[in-house]
Amino acid sequence: MASPALPALLADAQGFPLQIISLAGELWSGEVREVSMPGSDGRFGVMARHAPLLSTLQEGMVSVYPLKAEPPLHVYVSGGYVEVQPAKVIVMADLALRSEDLDQARARVAAEAARSPMAQAFTGEDYVRLHAELMHQRALQLRGLPWK
């Protein structure tokens, strides 16, 4: 059970502006209460009033926790830098994709792969018959092997 003081604590929580920028332009910006990033020396988090720093990022997910009680946002970055200033945080990524965009991209690639000539060849009746025959031949071979 949640503590009754928790909602009051969240209401008093201080946020800070976060900007996520890639080579293609700004991907996301807004007020957040926390952000977690894949630093080159390991994951680290930043909250309001964090000490200033400049760090490199490695490939991974940046987890953004908006100031309002919204679900966290996850952004894939291929690497880059983060600058933590007293009044704001800027993530400068080489490549950045929001998690829902990444899922859509994966779905598009899977759909294109399913429509490819090679995939079509592996789903035809001739392929199914050939595969069944090969499996039958393999089963006959295994029956002839001595059991240890």
N, C-alpha and C positions, 0 to 999 in steps of 0.2 A: 504494500500500500504506500502511495506517495505521501511524502510529508506535506502538511498544510502550508509550510513556509516555502516550499519549492515554487509554486506559481508566483509568489511575491518576489522571490529571488530572481526568477526569469524576467519578471516585469522590470526589475531594477537593473538587469544586465546591460552593460554598455556594449555597443556594437562599434564597428568601424567599417569604412568603405573598402570594398575589395574590387579590383579590376583584373579580369583575365583577358590577356591580349595574345593573339597569335600573329603569324606573318600575314594572315588573311584579314586581320582587323580585330576589333573588340568582340569577344565571344560572350562575355557576361560581366555585369557590374551591379553592385547593390550593397546594402548594409548587411553585415554578417556578425554573428557572435563568436564564430570560430572557423578556422580553415586548417585542414590537415594536408600535408604535401609530401611527395616522395623526394626528399633531399638526397644529394649524392652520398651522404654519410648515413642515410636512413630516414625514416618518416619523422616528421616533426609537425607540431601544431603551433598556431598563432592565435592569440586572443587579444582583446583590447589591452592597450598599454604595454604591449610586448616591446622588448628592447629592440632598437633598430638593428637590422642586419641585412646582408646581401648574401644569397646562397645560390648555388647551382641546383638544378632539379634533374633527376633522372626520369626515365620513362616510367609512367605509372598513373595512378588516379589521384586527382586533387579532390578532396571531399569538402564541400562548402556547406556550412550550417547557417542558414539565413537567420537574421535577428528575430523575425517573427517565427512562430512555431510551425514553420513549413517543413516538409520533408527535405532531407539533405539532397544536394545536387552533386553529382559526380561528373568530373571532367577529366578525360584522358589527355595527358600531355606526353609528347615524345621526348621531352627534355626542355631545358631553358633556364631561366633565372627567376628568382623572387626577390623583391625589394620590400623590406618592412620599414616603413617610416612611422614616426609618432602618430600621424593623423590618417594614414592609409597604407594598404598593402597592394602591390602590383605584381601579378604573375605574368611574366613574359615568356611564352612558350613558342617553341619552333612550330609545332603543330598541336592544335587543341580541338577536341571534339566532345560535345556533351554526351553523356551516357546514352540518352535516347537516340541521338544522331548516330552513335556508334552501333547501336542495335539495329537501326534502320539500314545502315550501310552493310552490316553483316547479312541481314535478310535479303537485300538487293543482290549481294554477291552469291548467296545460296540459290536464289531464284534464277539468276543468270547461269549458274553452274548446272542447275537442273534442266535448263533448256538447251544446253550445249549438245552438239552432235554426239560426243562421246557418251554423255549421260543418256541420250535417247537410245543409243546402241545397246547400253546395258539394261534397259528396261523393256526391250522388245521381247516377243515370244521366243524367237530363236535363241536369244541369250539365256532365257529362263530354262529352256530345254537343254541347252549345252551345259549350263551350270548343274542342273539336276543329274545329267548323265555323268559328269565328272565327280559329283558327290557320291553317286552310286558306285562308280568304279573305285573310288577311294575307300568306301565302306567294305567292298569285297577284298581289297588288299589288306585292310586292317584285320579282317576275319581270319586271313591266312597266317597272320603273325603269331608266334608262340607267346603265351602269357607268362610273365615272370612272377 
